[in-house]
Amino acid sequence: MNTLSTTKRDFLKAGGVAMLSAAAGGLLSACSDSAAQSASIWSSSIQPAVSATTANGALVQGFCAPAFRPVFDTFVENFSARGEIGGSVALTHKGVPVLEAWGGFSDALSAKPSTPWQRNTVSLVFSCTKGATALCAHILAARGMLDLDASVAKYWPEFAANGKQAITVRMLLDHSAGLPALRTPVAAKGWADWTYMTGLLAAETPFWEPGSAHGYHALTYGWLVGEVVRRVSGVSLGTYFAREVATPLGLDFWIGLPASVEPRVAPMLPSTEVLPTDAFTVKAVTDPASLQALIYNAGDWLAGGGFNSAPGHLAEIPAAGGITNAQGLAAMYLPLANGGKSGALQLLPPDYTARLSAIQTAGHVDRVLLAGTRIGLGFMGSIDNRVVGPNLSLLVGLGAFGHSGFGGSFGFADPQASLSFGYSMNRMGPGAALNERGQKLVDSTYLALGHTSSKYGFWI
């Protein structure tokens, strides 16, 4: 791809480096609403009801344990003081739901939003989907069906072409494989054709020696890891996630949205804020031949607004196309915060679950984001770039792990605190990690748990 189109330039300027949190179709995959609700930890509320009305008339409501009331209050403040339009937040502690709240308006694209965000409203959570995709790979590995240190070509022979024979599954998960973008121009609707996208990746040449450096694989991550899951399991990534994760845990979470759920989806309002420090966007706009510019070579799903369309929701895009809400994110991370167990379900063995918090790649300069990152086996750890600029950090506990998404959605587990967290919204903010709305919710959560400081890059 030699040039950035005007649409892509405008989108880069509007969204800034936040786009890389987003990315930071096969078979239709879904867990049925009835199956999800029957297993959902949210189906019967055990905490007191709470509610508040903001200055613009938005209703915020839910259920909250008294000890976590400050988190609910922060969520309300996001509407009155930080421009939240619609969203949800959810927490579990020691395996028990302690906060579930939702509110505001779901029609963020309207001139004057007025449609209430309901308890079952869902939205695109962009790169939070990477955590779900990684979890599928880990389930296969824990069952002995997938070796993370084996060559990807063992499962996907065509992948060995053009110097990729030594790339391991682990390198795909930790973003060190050297395949963060495609050089061949991608067709406008290429993202909807799984075979087409994985074929392009199988033919690609690494941008650096695999394993020698790391750089955020914004969109390619999903097709890379997803194809390995497909080859090993025999079903698409979205189908495997529905069968092995979403249905057993009772999640309203889809990678490949069924048409019946489309009316519940809150469209996303892109950010128009400009960050004072945004090395990624500057490079992408000023150097069309750069790796940063090539990240957007993915058809029109990202830069063309396809992510807000029904076809864009239907397609399986395992790096960025997941649709859920805070409840789905918190419930997915619940077992990962509690030794692999949620209620009677043992999703992963305790010893395997413990490895998920380990950081695999870290450094001051990610080859793509041009900022510091700390990445594990498909999950992000606490990242502190506050000295560089705003909205480039993600401050959680030292052993916590999860993934943020374009605009600020976030889900994570903190095994040391036995905490799982989810946050979703429809007004996107700028930045490669969390914006103020999400970080304030995380901060108030740790304060409610008795933590005292994030001064040194993680909550203690």
HELIX and SHEET records of a PDB file:
HELIX    1   1 THR A    6  GLY A   15  1                                  10    
HELIX    2   2 GLY A   16  SER A   21  5                                   6    
HELIX    3   3 ASP A   33  ALA A   39  1                                   7    
HELIX    4   4 PRO A   66  PHE A   68  5                                   3    
HELIX    5   5 ARG A   69  ALA A   81  1                                  13    
HELIX    6   6 CYS A  128  ALA A  142  1                                  15    
HELIX    7   7 VAL A  152  TYR A  155  1                                   4    
HELIX    8   8 PRO A  157  ALA A  160  5                                   4    
HELIX    9   9 VAL A  169  LEU A  173  1                                   5    
HELIX   10  10 GLY A  190  ALA A  192  5                                   3    
HELIX   11  11 TRP A  194  ALA A  203  1                                  10    
HELIX   12  12 THR A  220  SER A  233  1                                  14    
HELIX   13  13 LEU A  237  PHE A  241  1                                   5    
HELIX   14  14 ALA A  242  ALA A  246  3                                   5    
HELIX   15  15 THR A  247  LEU A  249  1                                   3    
HELIX   16  16 ALA A  259  ARG A  264  5                                   6    
HELIX   17  17 ALA A  279  THR A  286  1                                   8    
HELIX   18  18 LEU A  291  LEU A  294  1                                   4    
HELIX   19  19 GLY A  306  ASN A  308  5                                   3    
HELIX   20  20 ALA A  310  LEU A  314  1                                   5    
HELIX   21  21 ALA A  326  TYR A  333  1                                   8    
HELIX   22  22 PRO A  335  ALA A  337  5                                   3    
HELIX   23  23 PRO A  350  ALA A  354  1                                   5    
HELIX   24  24 ARG A  355  SER A  357  5                                   3    
HELIX   25  25 GLU A  436  ALA A  448  1                                  13    
SHEET    1   A 7 ALA A  49  THR A  53  0                                        
SHEET    2   A 7 LEU A  59  CYS A  64 -1                                        
SHEET    3   A 7 VAL A  96  GLY A 104 -1                                        
SHEET    4   A 7 GLY A  86  HIS A  93 -1                                        
SHEET    5   A 7 LEU A 419  MET A 425 -1                                        
SHEET    6   A 7 PHE A 410  ASP A 414 -1                                        
SHEET    7   A 7 PHE A 401  SER A 404 -1                                        
SHEET    1   B 3 VAL A 265  ALA A 266  0                                        
SHEET    2   B 3 VAL A 122  LEU A 124  1                                        
SHEET    3   B 3 ILE A 323  THR A 324 -1                                        
SHEET    1   C 2 LYS A 341  SER A 342  0                                        
SHEET    2   C 2 LEU A 345  GLN A 346 -1                                        
SHEET    1   D 2 THR A 361  GLY A 363  0                                        
SHEET    2   D 2 THR A 373  ILE A 375 -1                                        
END                                                                             
